[in-house]
Amino acid sequence: MTVESTPGAAPIGQIPVKRLDPDIPLPTRAHAGDAGVDLCSTIDVELPPGRRQLVGTGIAVALPFGTVGLIHPRSGLAARAGLSIVNAPGTIDAGYRGEIKVCLINLDPSETISIVRGDRIAQLLIQRIELADFTEVDELDETARGEGGYGSSGGHAILTGGGSVDPGTVDPANGSDTAGDNANEENPT
């Protein structure tokens, strides 16, 4: 397969891959031009709702310096079954030479997901990166956005005042408003 790249950029080229499990397929693209290659499970897994499992893919890679491997969920599995990745995207650094593993999670509220050895469970994207260094400063330059963070650009009623929630009152365990039903009223009784 010919590797195509962005005009003006040198192609990344062939990625050395070591097959750790002889019965598991090597990473492949479903269609020419797809950004990601499919990764397969080395084990059978029953994943109940809300549970997670670290799953091996049976491969290791040698990524070139200045690149990163990003592990993304497969969109069809996410949409149809609720299968996702806990730390999406997972990061494979260029210096890592161990087995690529995927931390899967079942986000479906009621159905167990069955994964069979050899099933395609995730996709790997290879991207160039900038290796930036950091310099400590006393002040940062001013911008129009300033310190506006979560929800500052709007786009949804809860972000623009129609049912706002003080981020300090959100329970990080479940995302619910811990201030109760009166959290959005100016003068709760």
Secondary structure, 3 states (H helix, E strand, C coil): CCCCCCCCCCCCCCCCEEECCCCCCCCECCCCCCCCEEEECCCCEEECCCCEEEEECCEEECCCCCEEEEEEECHHHHHHHCEEECCCCEEEECCCCCCCEEEEEECCCCCCEEECCCCEEEEEEEEECCCCCCCCCCCCCCCCCCCCCCCCCCCCHHHCCCCCCCHHHECCCCCCECCCHHHHCCCCC
